[in-house]
Amino acid sequence: MKNKFLFIKKRNLLLIAGIFWLIAGVNVVKMAINAYFLSYKILSIHIFLSVLIFILFSIMFNKISKKHLVRIKSYNEQRVLFLKFFDLKSYILVIFMMSLGIFIRLKHLLSYETIFFFYFGIGSALIFSGVLFFVMFLKNKF
């Protein structure tokens, strides 16, 4: 018999995804803020680049979010394993991005200014995508 705590209504996968993306985004923005305080100077160009990164990653994450919605809706079962809020490809992408970020910071491959604008843009896009998942959760009653 399925463990009833591990299997949830498929609609709730959207809620879990929203929480996951929101927490990830907040953590990435926190790293950006730390880089800001460690940097020597943040210029207007860094703010501009941060907004540009936000826009580019928001477009990418928006497409990914919509694909997840379609995939989650397509499940035949009404209750699914809670880990299915992502597919295998997404888990691999998350692991790769986290590993790359850790490696870059540990090896000091980028300046604090670069980490600031890049992480602030990506983190903000992750937060935005988390909110998008919450909106999808509220709008979809399947």
C-alpha positions in Angstrom: 0.0 0.0 0.0 1.2 3.5 -0.8 2.4 5.6 2.1 -0.4 8.3 2.3 2.1 10.9 3.5 4.4 10.6 0.4 1.5 10.7 -2.1 -0.3 14.0 -2.4 -3.0 15.5 -4.7 -1.3 16.3 -7.9 -2.5 20.0 -7.7 -0.4 20.3 -4.5 2.8 19.7 -6.5 2.4 23.2 -7.8 2.4 24.5 -4.2 5.6 22.4 -3.4 7.3 23.7 -6.6 6.4 27.3 -5.6 7.9 26.8 -2.1 11.0 25.2 -3.6 11.6 28.0 -6.1 10.8 30.7 -3.6 13.3 29.3 -1.0 15.9 28.8 -3.7 15.4 32.4 -4.9 15.6 33.9 -1.4 18.9 32.0 -0.7 20.4 33.2 -4.0 19.4 36.8 -3.4 20.9 36.5 0.1 24.2 35.4 -1.5 24.0 38.4 -3.8 23.5 40.8 -0.9 26.5 39.3 0.8 28.5 39.8 -2.3 27.3 43.4 -2.4 28.7 44.1 1.0 32.0 42.4 0.1 32.4 44.3 -3.1 34.4 47.4 -3.6 31.8 49.2 -5.8 28.5 48.5 -7.3 27.9 50.7 -10.3 24.8 51.6 -12.3 25.9 49.0 -14.9 25.7 46.3 -12.3 22.1 47.2 -11.5 21.3 47.3 -15.3 22.9 43.9 -15.8 21.0 42.5 -12.8 17.7 43.6 -14.4 18.8 42.1 -17.7 19.6 38.8 -16.0 16.3 38.9 -14.2 14.4 39.3 -17.5 16.3 36.6 -19.4 16.0 34.0 -16.6 12.3 35.0 -15.9 11.5 34.2 -19.5 13.3 30.8 -19.2 11.8 29.9 -15.8 8.4 30.9 -17.1 8.6 28.4 -19.9 9.8 25.7 -17.5 7.0 26.5 -15.1 4.4 26.1 -17.8 5.9 22.8 -18.9 5.7 21.6 -15.3 2.0 22.6 -15.1 1.2 20.6 -18.3 3.2 17.6 -17.1 1.5 17.7 -13.6 -2.0 18.0 -15.1 -1.3 15.0 -17.4 -0.8 12.6 -14.5 -3.6 10.0 -14.6 -3.5 9.4 -10.8 -5.1 12.0 -8.5 -2.4 11.3 -5.8 1.2 11.2 -6.9 4.6 11.0 -5.1 5.5 14.5 -3.8 8.9 14.4 -5.5 7.1 14.6 -8.9 6.9 18.4 -8.7 10.0 18.3 -10.8 10.9 15.8 -13.6 14.4 14.2 -13.8 15.7 16.8 -16.2 14.8 19.6 -13.7 16.5 17.8 -10.8 19.6 17.4 -12.9 19.5 21.1 -13.9 19.2 22.2 -10.2 22.0 20.0 -9.1 24.2 21.3 -12.0 23.4 25.0 -11.3 24.0 24.6 -7.5 27.3 22.8 -8.1 28.5 25.3 -10.6 27.6 28.2 -8.2 29.4 26.6 -5.3 32.5 25.8 -7.5 32.6 29.4 -8.8 32.4 30.9 -5.3 34.9 28.5 -3.7 37.4 29.0 -6.4 36.8 32.8 -6.5 36.4 32.7 -10.3 34.2 35.8 -10.4 34.4 39.2 -8.7 31.9 40.1 -6.0 30.4 42.7 -8.3 29.7 40.0 -10.9 28.3 37.6 -8.3 26.1 40.4 -7.1 24.4 41.3 -10.4 24.2 37.7 -11.6 22.9 36.2 -8.4 20.5 39.0 -7.7 19.0 38.7 -11.2 18.7 34.9 -11.0 17.5 34.9 -7.4 14.8 37.5 -8.3 13.7 35.4 -11.3 13.5 32.3 -9.0 11.3 34.2 -6.5 9.1 35.4 -9.4 8.8 31.9 -10.7 7.9 30.7 -7.2 5.1 33.2 -7.1 4.0 32.1 -10.6 3.7 28.5 -9.2 1.5 29.8 -6.4 -0.7 31.6 -8.9 -1.0 28.4 -11.0 -1.9 26.6 -7.8 -4.7 29.1 -7.1 -6.0 29.2 -10.7 -6.0 25.5 -11.4 -8.6 23.3 -9.7 -7.9 19.9 -11.1 
